[in-house]
Amino acid sequence: TTKSLLNIEDAMNAQQESPQQLQRRYRWQCRRGASEVEVVLNDYLERYFVDDDDQDQARFARVLECHDVDLLDWFTQRSEPEDPELRDFVRKMIRRVADKS
């Protein structure tokens, strides 16, 4: 209802923003209570986000909507997202962030 309308509006606004503008906006959303979560989110955002395709940028936005507890479990590989698309993206994020080259 109201929340889904806001998500639709956010998605429409995100389509109008450049990747650099989204990156600046998402930088604040990467601030989390768990430093392990922040490290993964910020590293991905700084190293990969701008050059990724629109679909991965949208998937990253979905990750930012998730709870810190879930993100911590996913990033420490204690569990995985139930949604297959999100699961694949989280795996990709972890793999890329782990590659420091």
DOKOL-651123 format. One record per atom (N, C-alpha, C): residue in three letters; residue number from 1; atom name; x, y, z. Coordinates in steps of 0.02 Angstrom, whole numbers, plus 50000, padded with zeros to 5 digits. Atoms other than C-alpha are relative to their C-alpha. Example, Ala and Ser with C-alpha at 12.3 -4.5 7.8 and 13.67 -1.06 7.14 Angstrom:
2
ALA 1 N 50045 49941 50000
ALA 1 CA 50615 49775 50390
ALA 1 C 50045 50060 50000
SER 2 N 49958 49941 49997
SER 2 CA 50684 49947 50357
SER 2 C 49961 50055 50037
***
This chain:
101
THR 1 N 50042 49941 50000
THR 1 CA 50000 50000 50000
THR 1 C 50044 50062 50000
THR 2 N 49958 49940 49998
THR 2 CA 50087 50159 50058
THR 2 C 50073 49984 49990
LYS 3 N 49930 50019 50007
LYS 3 CA 50254 50071 50076
LYS 3 C 50016 49979 49928
SER 4 N 49987 50022 50069
SER 4 CA 50238 49989 49904
SER 4 C 49998 50059 49953
LEU 5 N 50001 49940 50041
LEU 5 CA 50193 50158 49829
LEU 5 C 50065 50037 50006
LEU 6 N 49936 49967 49990
LEU 6 CA 50350 50231 49906
LEU 6 C 50055 49963 49964
ASN 7 N 49950 50039 50035
ASN 7 CA 50454 50088 49836
ASN 7 C 49997 50012 49925
ILE 8 N 50008 49986 50071
ILE 8 CA 50383 50118 49663
ILE 8 C 50026 50070 49984
GLU 9 N 49976 49932 50010
GLU 9 CA 50417 50304 49679
GLU 9 C 50076 50003 50005
ASP 10 N 49927 50003 49993
ASP 10 CA 50595 50269 49741
ASP 10 C 50032 49969 49938
ALA 11 N 49973 50033 50059
ALA 11 CA 50624 50152 49594
ALA 11 C 49997 50047 49939
MET 12 N 50006 49954 50056
MET 12 CA 50561 50283 49471
MET 12 C 50052 50056 50007
ASN 13 N 49950 49947 49989
ASN 13 CA 50672 50417 49550
ASN 13 C 50070 49974 49987
ALA 14 N 49934 50029 50010
ALA 14 CA 50821 50299 49548
ALA 14 C 50016 49994 49927
GLN 15 N 49988 50006 50072
GLN 15 CA 50799 50274 49361
GLN 15 C 50021 50067 49970
GLN 16 N 49984 49934 50025
GLN 16 CA 50817 50461 49338
GLN 16 C 50068 50025 50024
GLU 17 N 49936 49979 49972
GLU 17 CA 50977 50474 49440
GLU 17 C 50057 49963 49965
SER 18 N 49941 50032 50029
SER 18 CA 51149 50440 49369
SER 18 C 50029 49951 50051
PRO 19 N 49968 50046 49952
PRO 19 CA 51251 50298 49446
PRO 19 C 50040 50038 50053
GLN 20 N 49961 49961 49951
GLN 20 CA 51361 50430 49529
GLN 20 C 49954 50032 50052
GLN 21 N 50048 49971 49953
GLN 21 CA 51209 50515 49607
GLN 21 C 49973 49946 50048
LEU 22 N 50023 50056 49958
LEU 22 CA 51144 50347 49669
LEU 22 C 50054 49981 50049
GLN 23 N 49945 50019 49956
GLN 23 CA 51315 50307 49739
GLN 23 C 50005 50047 50059
ARG 24 N 49998 49950 49945
ARG 24 CA 51316 50468 49841
ARG 24 C 49942 49988 50049
ARG 25 N 50058 50010 49957
ARG 25 CA 51141 50433 49906
ARG 25 C 50007 49935 50040
TYR 26 N 49993 50065 49967
TYR 26 CA 51178 50251 49947
TYR 26 C 50056 49999 50052
ARG 27 N 49945 49998 49952
ARG 27 CA 51338 50296 50039
ARG 27 C 49974 50008 50071
TRP 28 N 50029 49991 49933
TRP 28 CA 51231 50354 50186
TRP 28 C 49963 49937 50022
GLN 29 N 50037 50060 49983
GLN 29 CA 51125 50197 50179
GLN 29 C 50046 49941 50018
CYS 30 N 49951 50052 49984
CYS 30 CA 51283 50091 50195
CYS 30 C 50023 50004 50073
ARG 31 N 49980 49993 49930
ARG 31 CA 51310 50156 50371
ARG 31 C 49956 49954 50042
ARG 32 N 50037 50051 49963
ARG 32 CA 51260 50011 50483
ARG 32 C 50030 49990 50069
GLY 33 N 49977 50014 49932
GLY 33 CA 51277 49951 50661
GLY 33 C 50057 49950 50003
ALA 34 N 49947 50051 50000
ALA 34 CA 51390 49805 50617
ALA 34 C 50055 50020 49950
SER 35 N 49945 49978 50044
SER 35 CA 51560 49852 50548
SER 35 C 50013 49951 49943
GLU 36 N 49991 50049 50053
GLU 36 CA 51570 49688 50450
GLU 36 C 49953 50014 49942
VAL 37 N 50049 49984 50052
VAL 37 CA 51414 49738 50355
VAL 37 C 50021 50063 49963
GLU 38 N 49977 49938 50031
GLU 38 CA 51479 49914 50324
GLU 38 C 50059 49988 49952
VAL 39 N 49941 50014 50042
VAL 39 CA 51643 49846 50254
VAL 39 C 49979 49973 49932
VAL 40 N 50022 50030 50063
VAL 40 CA 51556 49739 50123
VAL 40 C 49961 50050 49959
LEU 41 N 50041 49952 50038
LEU 41 CA 51427 49870 50075
LEU 41 C 50042 50056 49971
ASN 42 N 49960 49944 50024
ASN 42 CA 51552 50012 50063
ASN 42 C 50051 49979 49947
ASP 43 N 49951 50023 50049
ASP 43 CA 51683 49911 49970
ASP 43 C 49966 49988 49933
TYR 44 N 50037 50010 50062
TYR 44 CA 51555 49855 49842
TYR 44 C 49981 50067 49968
LEU 45 N 50023 49936 50025
LEU 45 CA 51485 50030 49826
LEU 45 C 50057 50040 49967
GLU 46 N 49944 49960 50025
GLU 46 CA 51655 50112 49800
GLU 46 C 50036 49967 49941
ARG 47 N 49960 50034 50052
ARG 47 CA 51736 49980 49689
ARG 47 C 49960 49977 49939
TYR 48 N 50037 50033 50054
TYR 48 CA 51595 49908 49582
TYR 48 C 49936 50034 49978
PHE 49 N 50068 49976 50013
PHE 49 CA 51430 50001 49592
PHE 49 C 49993 50040 49936
VAL 50 N 50008 49954 50057
VAL 50 CA 51455 50138 49462
VAL 50 C 50008 49963 49933
ASP 51 N 49988 50036 50062
ASP 51 CA 51519 50016 49330
ASP 51 C 49954 49941 49988
ASP 52 N 50047 50056 50008
ASP 52 CA 51387 49883 49361
ASP 52 C 49940 50020 49957
ASP 53 N 50059 49986 50041
ASP 53 CA 51234 49866 49251
ASP 53 C 49941 50021 50044
ASP 54 N 50059 49975 49964
ASP 54 CA 51064 49936 49299
ASP 54 C 49969 49947 50046
GLN 55 N 50030 50054 49960
GLN 55 CA 51003 49766 49361
GLN 55 C 50038 49990 50065
ASP 56 N 49961 50009 49939
ASP 56 CA 51147 49745 49484
ASP 56 C 49994 50061 50045
GLN 57 N 50009 49941 49958
GLN 57 CA 51127 49924 49542
GLN 57 C 49933 49997 50036
ALA 58 N 50065 50008 49968
ALA 58 CA 50943 49887 49576
ALA 58 C 50002 49946 50054
ARG 59 N 49992 50053 49950
ARG 59 CA 50991 49727 49667
ARG 59 C 50036 50027 50062
PHE 60 N 49965 49970 49943
PHE 60 CA 51111 49827 49776
PHE 60 C 49951 50042 50041
ALA 61 N 50051 49961 49964
ALA 61 CA 50968 49945 49819
ALA 61 C 49956 49954 50042
ARG 62 N 50040 50048 49962
ARG 62 CA 50867 49792 49873
ARG 62 C 50039 49976 50061
VAL 63 N 49959 50022 49943
VAL 63 CA 51012 49734 49983
VAL 63 C 49998 50053 50054
LEU 64 N 50001 49945 49950
LEU 64 CA 51013 49905 50068
LEU 64 C 49936 50003 50040
GLU 65 N 50064 50001 49965
GLU 65 CA 50831 49878 50116
GLU 65 C 49996 49945 50053
CYS 66 N 50002 50058 49955
CYS 66 CA 50874 49720 50214
CYS 66 C 50025 50019 50069
HIS 67 N 49980 49990 49930
HIS 67 CA 50899 49709 50402
HIS 67 C 50073 49983 50010
ASP 68 N 49929 50011 49984
ASP 68 CA 51074 49718 50473
ASP 68 C 50014 49928 50022
VAL 69 N 49990 50068 49976
VAL 69 CA 51054 49549 50558
VAL 69 C 50003 49951 49942
ASP 70 N 50000 50043 50060
ASP 70 CA 51013 49466 50392
ASP 70 C 50064 50011 49960
LEU 71 N 49939 49985 50039
LEU 71 CA 51156 49555 50303
LEU 71 C 50061 49970 50034
LEU 72 N 49943 50028 49964
LEU 72 CA 51279 49502 50438
LEU 72 C 50003 49924 49989
ASP 73 N 50001 50072 50011
ASP 73 CA 51224 49321 50421
ASP 73 C 50019 49982 49928
TRP 74 N 49984 50014 50071
TRP 74 CA 51235 49328 50231
TRP 74 C 50074 50012 49986
PHE 75 N 49930 49982 50015
PHE 75 CA 51404 49415 50226
PHE 75 C 50051 49957 50036
THR 76 N 49955 50047 49965
THR 76 CA 51479 49295 50352
THR 76 C 49983 49928 49980
GLN 77 N 50020 50063 50030
GLN 77 CA 51399 49152 50254
GLN 77 C 49971 49950 50050
ARG 78 N 50037 50042 49953
ARG 78 CA 51298 49086 50401
ARG 78 C 49932 49980 49971
SER 79 N 50063 50015 50034
SER 79 CA 51142 49093 50292
SER 79 C 50002 50038 49934
GLU 80 N 50006 49967 50065
GLU 80 CA 51085 49155 50122
GLU 80 C 49929 50027 49992
PRO 81 N 50068 49975 50013
PRO 81 CA 50938 49256 50057
PRO 81 C 49957 49944 49970
GLU 82 N 50046 50049 50029
GLU 82 CA 50785 49152 50014
GLU 82 C 49987 50014 49926
ASP 83 N 50013 49981 50069
ASP 83 CA 50756 49249 49854
ASP 83 C 50060 49981 49956
PRO 84 N 49944 50024 50041
PRO 84 CA 50862 49166 49717
PRO 84 C 50040 50057 49967
GLU 85 N 49966 49944 50032
GLU 85 CA 50902 49330 49628
GLU 85 C 50044 50037 50050
LEU 86 N 49962 49966 49948
LEU 86 CA 50957 49413 49789
LEU 86 C 50057 49956 50025
ARG 87 N 49948 50047 49979
ARG 87 CA 51053 49257 49840
ARG 87 C 50060 50001 49952
ASP 88 N 49946 49998 50050
ASP 88 CA 51153 49258 49678
ASP 88 C 50038 50066 50004
PHE 89 N 49966 49935 49997
PHE 89 CA 51189 49443 49695
PHE 89 C 50043 50005 50063
VAL 90 N 49960 49998 49938
VAL 90 CA 51247 49427 49877
VAL 90 C 50063 49957 49992
ARG 91 N 49941 50041 50013
ARG 91 CA 51361 49284 49825
ARG 91 C 50051 50037 49957
LYS 92 N 49957 49962 50045
LYS 92 CA 51430 49393 49686
LYS 92 C 50035 50057 50038
MET 93 N 49970 49946 49959
MET 93 CA 51457 49539 49807
MET 93 C 50057 49973 50043
ILE 94 N 49950 50029 49954
ILE 94 CA 51551 49429 49931
ILE 94 C 50062 49980 49961
ARG 95 N 49943 50021 50042
ARG 95 CA 51660 49355 49794
ARG 95 C 50040 50059 49976
ARG 96 N 49965 49942 50026
ARG 96 CA 51702 49524 49721
ARG 96 C 50036 50039 50054
VAL 97 N 49970 49963 49945
VAL 97 CA 51736 49609 49886
VAL 97 C 50060 49962 50029
ALA 98 N 49945 50041 49975
ALA 98 CA 51847 49464 49940
ALA 98 C 50062 50005 49954
ASP 99 N 49945 49993 50048
ASP 99 CA 51951 49491 49782
ASP 99 C 50028 50070 50004
LYS 100 N 49972 49934 49988
LYS 100 CA 52062 49636 49833
LYS 100 C 50046 50024 49945
SER 101 N 49955 49978 50054
SER 101 CA 52157 49644 49669
SER 101 C 49971 50054 49957
***
